[in-house]
């Protein structure tokens, strides 16, 4: 499973990237707003740091506007992935931009039918939002399973990018189902290393070690 980081915070990306945990980055207008940075500047910095795809999102609502913005964003770096929303216009923009040879991430996907359309429009990535479905008392993970089944039934190459990941359980379940990629905030990725039994075991080892009176260095 590829790990993308869902943030526009440079320091957080760097820490994970130095550990080899970053296969790509996803941003959106809310994350750019949160960073307080200029979209071009911060996206360029991220693209220079990270080898993999870096999603930058368009904000136009019509296909022509999305295509113009997408082409402009693609000038930032060769590893830009243009992110467009899953609307009818977004699908038109996806078709044109993927026809240009660009990577396209179709975002705000909430149904398997939407995912089917994105694959047919040539999307490189489809972003189903798990957490936001859970927020309205549906089971977001069911959508990942449905899309996996449909894409495998027909051999679609569009990669399932599990998004709106809020917990370590989301990561594990998406990996078990076979999502190609997951994107999560840095704090969720760091939490994957934690387990209460690890902490408890470490505490016991250190207490016993103290009793030996030894030191390693
Ligand atoms: O990748 C999409 C993500 O940024 C949305 O996450 O937590 O705002 O639903 P969230």
Boltz pocket constraint, residues with backbone or C-beta under 6 A from the ligand:
constraints:
  - pocket:
      binder: B
      contacts: [[A, 6], [A, 26], [A, 28], [A, 129], [A, 131], [A, 132], [A, 163], [A, 164], [A, 165], [A, 166], [A, 183]]
      max_distance: 6.0
